[in-house]
Amino acid sequence: MHKTAPLLKAGRLCIGYSKGTKEEKTLAGPLDLEIFAGQLICLLGPNGAGKSTLIRTLAGLQPAISGTVDTGGKNINRLKPLERAKRLSMVLTEKVRTGNLNVYSIISLGRFPYTNWLGTMQPDDRKIVAWAMDMTGTTVFANRKLSELSDGESQKVMLARALAQDTPLIILDEPTAHLDLPNRVSLMHLLHQLAKTTGKGILLSTHDLDLALQSADQVWLLRNDGVFTQGAPEDIVLNGAFEAAFHREGFVFDKNSGTFTIHHNNGKTIRLTGEGAALFWTKRALMREGFTITDNAAEAVQIVENGHTVQWLYRNESYTTIAGLLTSLRNRY
């Protein structure tokens, strides 16, 4: 139970959009939501479920169908733009047009709620900009243009600008959308660390399900039918809500490994014994071949590890690679 007041609170919130002059379409709700200091929350759900709509509604960029969103005890839609900019900062999916500005100037724009009408930064402003660049590893390309940077570097610049804005709450819409896997992992790790070290509340929507399950303190799960579930990632997985939200024919979510597996079940069964990494990767390979792993199968594969070597035993034959084992199974079936 949190002893402090939430940074953002939504009450009986219904989200959606206008279909015409009078008709409204509700995507989800009523929702009761809270974001606390030091918390990283990942908003997950299939395409079209309304994740971006929820993000924009919470940020005050889009009106709610009904309900309220409060930050600092005030309705976010009644805050003046400057006051709102001191309470929350945003990083959107769309690439920002920055003209001829270099990275330092872009990040410095985060100080706009605090500078005078000329935009003149004081020593304290420069310290915060330097801190934001240090936290995001963007100091090394301070004098470069955004167009010269990779997608991963550009995204870190946008995050640095949000940090320089120095708000209690940061909201990000699909921050990993244009990044390769190493940069996605790096950014999610950075956001997790920032929440813990700065005490800021961070909410982000993402399609990186496995990274979200590893990084988030809490998951908000929005289904296509408007059903909403929230809780610790582990509880969301164990109670079946996560699997139900992303259920599709042809692949299944494996609770034991926390990953999705492509399912080619064609009626073949096999028994598998072993442990550790070899067991995990052998199981994946066998499932890819269409096998169902069960203790009741007549056929069996045994994994034997001896020091740094691994052997796979099948029908009195020994194999030193999974590829060799699979070849034998294909010939058998």
C-alpha distance (Angstrom), angle and dihedral (degrees) to the residues before:
residue distance angle dihedral
M1 . . .
H2 3.79 . .
K3 3.81 116.2 .
T4 3.80 94.7 -165.3
A5 3.79 128.4 71.1
P6 3.81 116.1 -95.8
L7 3.81 118.9 -100.9
L8 3.79 88.3 -135.6
K9 3.78 130.4 14.6
A10 3.80 129.9 -174.3
G11 3.79 120.1 -165.5
R12 3.82 125.4 -163.4
L13 3.80 87.4 -21.8
C14 3.80 118.5 -178.8
I15 3.80 115.4 -171.4
G16 3.78 130.6 -162.1
Y17 3.75 142.4 100.9
S18 3.77 142.8 -96.9
K19 3.81 116.1 -92.4
G20 3.78 93.7 -171.1
T21 3.77 142.6 -24.3
K22 3.81 93.1 -52.5
E23 3.80 109.9 5.4
E24 3.81 120.9 90.5
K25 3.79 129.0 -168.4
T26 3.81 116.2 -147.2
L27 3.80 114.4 -151.5
A28 3.81 99.2 -178.1
G29 3.76 143.1 -11.5
P30 2.89 176.4 -41.4
L31 3.83 87.3 -95.0
D32 3.80 129.2 178.6
L33 3.80 109.4 -159.9
E34 3.79 138.0 170.5
I35 3.80 133.9 -175.0
F36 3.79 118.9 -163.9
A37 3.80 133.6 -164.4
G38 3.82 114.7 -82.4
Q39 3.80 92.7 18.1
L40 3.82 126.0 129.1
I41 3.80 110.5 -158.0
C42 3.80 122.8 -173.9
L43 3.80 118.8 -156.4
L44 3.81 109.8 -150.3
G45 3.77 135.0 179.5
P46 3.81 144.7 120.7
N47 3.80 122.0 -73.1
G48 3.78 111.6 -76.0
A49 3.80 95.3 22.3
G50 3.80 91.9 115.7
K51 3.81 104.3 -102.0
S52 3.82 95.2 140.2
T53 3.80 90.0 44.0
L54 3.81 90.3 54.4
I55 3.82 91.7 46.0
R56 3.80 92.5 50.5
T57 3.81 92.8 44.7
L58 3.81 92.5 51.6
A59 3.81 89.9 48.6
G60 3.79 92.0 51.8
L61 3.81 93.2 -115.5
Q62 3.81 93.5 115.6
P63 3.81 129.5 34.1
A64 3.78 119.2 -112.1
I65 3.79 121.1 -122.8
S66 3.81 86.1 -129.3
G67 3.78 140.5 -28.7
T68 3.79 131.8 56.6
V69 3.80 140.2 -81.5
D70 3.81 115.4 -158.6
T71 3.79 131.0 -174.7
G72 3.76 122.1 -178.4
G73 3.79 88.2 -1.1
K74 3.82 93.3 -59.3
N75 3.79 131.7 105.0
I76 3.80 105.5 -103.6
N77 3.80 92.7 -140.6
R78 3.81 91.3 58.1
L79 3.80 95.2 53.1
K80 3.78 119.4 104.6
P81 3.84 112.3 -115.9
L82 3.82 92.9 -107.7
E83 3.79 92.6 50.1
R84 3.80 91.6 47.1
A85 3.82 89.8 50.1
K86 3.80 88.6 58.8
R87 3.80 92.3 53.1
L88 3.80 103.5 44.8
S89 3.80 139.0 13.1
M90 3.79 127.3 -160.2
V91 3.79 138.9 -148.4
L92 3.81 111.2 -164.6
T93 3.80 130.0 -163.1
E94 3.80 94.2 -118.3
K95 3.78 116.4 93.9
V96 3.79 111.7 -111.5
R97 3.79 121.3 -124.2
T98 3.78 106.4 -132.7
G99 3.79 103.1 168.2
N100 3.78 112.0 -157.1
L101 3.80 97.2 -19.5
N102 3.78 117.7 127.2
V103 3.80 123.0 -135.1
Y104 3.80 94.7 -95.4
S105 3.82 91.5 53.4
I106 3.82 92.1 47.8
I107 3.79 92.4 51.5
S108 3.81 90.4 44.8
L109 3.82 88.7 60.0
G110 3.80 85.6 74.6
R111 3.80 87.8 74.4
F112 3.82 93.2 61.9
P113 3.84 95.3 107.3
Y114 3.81 89.8 59.4
T115 3.81 105.9 38.1
N116 3.81 127.6 85.2
W117 3.79 123.6 -96.7
L118 3.82 89.9 -83.7
G119 3.79 91.0 55.1
T120 3.79 92.4 -120.4
M121 3.80 112.7 166.5
Q122 3.78 121.9 -139.9
P123 3.84 124.7 -147.8
D124 3.82 91.0 -93.2
D125 3.82 90.1 53.4
R126 3.81 90.8 52.4
K127 3.80 90.6 49.6
I128 3.81 90.8 54.3
V129 3.82 91.7 47.9
A130 3.82 90.3 49.9
W131 3.81 89.6 48.9
A132 3.82 92.1 50.0
M133 3.80 91.1 50.5
D134 3.79 91.9 47.3
M135 3.82 92.3 49.9
T136 3.81 92.1 51.3
G137 3.82 98.8 38.1
T138 3.81 92.9 -119.4
T139 3.83 98.2 124.2
V140 3.81 91.7 93.2
F141 3.81 93.3 66.0
A142 3.81 98.9 35.2
N143 3.82 92.9 128.8
R144 3.79 97.5 44.7
K145 3.81 127.3 97.7
L146 3.80 119.1 -110.1
S147 3.83 89.6 -120.8
E148 3.81 89.1 62.9
L149 3.80 93.7 57.8
S150 3.79 132.4 85.7
D151 3.80 120.4 -110.4
G152 3.79 90.5 -102.1
E153 3.79 92.7 50.9
S154 3.81 91.6 45.9
Q155 3.78 91.6 52.3
K156 3.80 90.3 52.3
V157 3.80 89.0 52.4
M158 3.81 90.4 54.5
L159 3.80 89.9 48.7
A160 3.82 89.8 49.3
R161 3.80 89.5 53.0
A162 3.81 89.6 52.4
L163 3.81 90.0 49.0
A164 3.80 91.0 49.4
Q165 3.80 87.3 55.7
D166 3.83 84.0 65.0
T167 3.80 98.3 -149.9
P168 3.81 125.1 161.3
L169 3.82 89.5 -125.0
I170 3.82 131.5 46.4
I171 3.82 121.4 -170.3
L172 3.80 121.4 -167.3
D173 3.81 127.0 -172.8
E174 3.82 111.7 -152.2
P175 3.84 95.4 -31.3
T176 3.82 92.2 174.2
A177 3.82 96.5 47.8
H178 3.83 97.2 108.6
L179 3.80 98.4 33.4
D180 3.79 133.1 102.8
L181 3.80 119.2 -123.3
P182 3.85 98.9 -91.3
N183 3.81 90.8 49.9
R184 3.82 91.7 46.2
V185 3.79 90.3 53.1
S186 3.81 91.2 45.6
L187 3.81 93.7 50.0
M188 3.82 94.7 47.1
H189 3.80 90.2 49.0
L190 3.81 89.9 49.4
L191 3.82 92.6 50.6
H192 3.80 91.2 49.4
Q193 3.81 90.8 50.7
L194 3.81 92.5 46.1
A195 3.80 92.1 54.0
K196 3.79 90.5 52.0
T197 3.82 99.4 41.5
T198 3.82 99.7 39.1
G199 3.81 100.5 33.6
K200 3.80 90.8 -130.4
G201 3.78 120.7 144.9
I202 3.81 111.0 -121.5
L203 3.81 125.3 -165.8
L204 3.79 120.9 -177.9
S205 3.77 136.5 169.7
T206 3.77 115.9 -141.6
H207 3.81 145.4 163.8
D208 3.82 91.0 -148.8
L209 3.78 93.8 103.3
D210 3.80 98.7 171.7
L211 3.82 93.1 48.7
A212 3.80 91.1 46.8
L213 3.81 91.7 53.1
Q214 3.80 89.4 52.1
S215 3.82 97.9 43.4
A216 3.80 110.0 32.6
D217 3.79 125.9 94.6
Q218 3.80 86.9 -159.1
V219 3.78 135.4 12.2
W220 3.79 125.3 -145.0
L221 3.80 107.2 -159.1
L222 3.81 118.7 -163.9
R223 3.80 118.5 -173.9
N224 3.80 128.2 -157.3
D225 3.79 90.2 -109.0
G226 3.82 91.7 56.7
V227 3.81 95.6 -104.4
F228 3.80 108.7 145.3
T229 3.81 127.0 -160.2
Q230 3.79 128.9 179.3
G231 3.77 133.1 -175.6
A232 3.79 145.8 96.2
P233 3.83 111.6 -33.9
E234 3.79 91.4 -116.8
D235 3.81 92.9 53.0
I236 3.81 91.6 47.8
V237 3.81 89.4 54.1
L238 3.79 97.3 43.3
N239 3.81 95.9 47.5
G240 3.81 91.2 53.5
A241 3.82 96.9 -117.0
F242 3.80 93.6 117.1
E243 3.79 93.6 50.0
A244 3.81 91.8 47.3
A245 3.81 93.4 51.0
F246 3.81 93.7 55.1
H247 3.80 100.3 32.4
R248 3.79 112.8 144.2
E249 3.78 133.6 160.3
G250 3.79 111.2 -100.0
F251 3.79 100.7 31.7
V252 3.77 137.7 53.9
F253 3.79 137.0 -162.0
D254 3.80 111.9 -116.1
K255 3.82 109.0 -145.4
N256 3.79 91.0 -166.0
S257 3.80 94.6 60.9
G258 3.81 101.4 23.1
T259 3.80 91.7 -126.6
F260 3.79 138.9 108.3
T261 3.78 116.3 -111.1
I262 3.78 127.1 -160.2
H263 3.78 105.1 -122.3
H264 3.81 119.3 -142.5
N265 3.80 98.2 166.2
N266 3.79 109.0 173.6
G267 3.79 100.3 163.8
K268 3.83 98.9 -88.6
T269 3.81 116.0 131.5
I270 3.78 131.2 -166.3
R271 3.78 138.0 175.5
L272 3.82 116.9 -128.1
T273 3.81 128.3 -166.4
G274 3.78 128.4 -179.2
E275 3.78 139.7 82.0
G276 3.78 146.1 -116.7
A277 3.79 127.1 17.7
A278 3.81 93.7 -22.8
L279 3.82 90.3 58.9
F280 3.80 92.8 48.5
W281 3.82 95.3 50.1
T282 3.81 94.2 41.0
K283 3.79 89.7 52.8
R284 3.81 90.2 51.6
A285 3.80 91.7 50.1
L286 3.79 93.6 48.5
M287 3.80 92.5 48.4
R288 3.80 89.3 50.6
E289 3.80 87.3 55.5
G290 3.81 89.8 54.7
F291 3.79 99.8 -100.5
T292 3.78 123.8 142.2
I293 3.81 110.9 -143.7
T294 3.81 110.0 -133.2
D295 3.81 137.8 152.9
N296 3.83 90.4 -132.5
A297 3.81 97.4 62.2
A298 3.80 120.5 118.8
E299 3.81 93.6 -142.9
A300 3.82 118.1 66.7
V301 3.80 140.3 -168.9
Q302 3.79 119.3 -160.0
I303 3.80 123.2 -161.6
V304 3.80 114.8 -149.4
E305 3.79 120.3 -171.1
N306 3.79 122.6 -166.2
G307 3.78 113.0 178.0
H308 3.80 107.0 -57.4
T309 3.79 95.5 -14.6
V310 3.80 127.5 89.3
Q311 3.79 128.3 -162.2
W312 3.79 130.8 -172.0
L313 3.81 116.3 -147.5
Y314 3.79 119.4 -156.5
R315 3.80 127.7 160.5
N316 3.82 93.6 -15.5
E317 3.80 90.9 -52.0
S318 3.80 126.3 113.5
Y319 3.82 124.8 -142.9
T320 3.79 128.3 -169.2
T321 3.82 95.7 -160.4
I322 3.78 136.6 41.0
A323 3.80 88.0 -127.1
G324 3.80 90.0 60.6
L325 3.80 91.4 48.4
L326 3.80 91.7 50.6
T327 3.79 92.0 50.0
S328 3.79 89.9 54.7
L329 3.82 91.5 48.1
R330 3.81 91.8 50.0
N331 3.80 90.8 51.8
R332 3.80 90.1 48.0
Y333 3.81 94.5 50.6
